[in-house]
């Protein structure tokens, strides 16, 4: 029907009780998608595709290392036009860095990195990224890089909100994208 189909590779080992491995099930699902996102570990846990020389427990995540992951996923799933990865550097439970990278139509984009301290609630951060990316790809049709920056900024702001719903406005996301990280109220 010409619709764009997206998939979040959000793998949670404690929730995966399907009788088949995540890779067996997700392979069929991702094969029908145009857009896929995941975090820095999902491609490894689901498809066995790991960024070389990366230790996510070290607290720092290098976006350039994930080009390999995107290329490998692109080889396995030629239907994917967009592959995006959220990049969380875990300094402590209440202090993270947050960014993302994306391969869109064979081109790579890396978003700015935000320093989030203190984190109010991480739950829903990936969903806010996916929602922001879908919105960004539709709004900024000539700028995939801006779409990625919107997704990262939207999900960054979600970390400041309790609960799993991202209750921010487009204007607030665009304000952060423009470099205003002051948190000041606009009157």
Beta strands, then each sheet from edge to edge (+ up, - down):
strand 1: 6-8
strand 2: 35-38
strand 3: 82-92
strand 4: 95-104
strand 5: 107-110
strand 6: 114-117
sheet 1: 1+ 2+ 3+ 4- 5+
sheet 2: 1+ 2+ 3+ 4- 6+
end
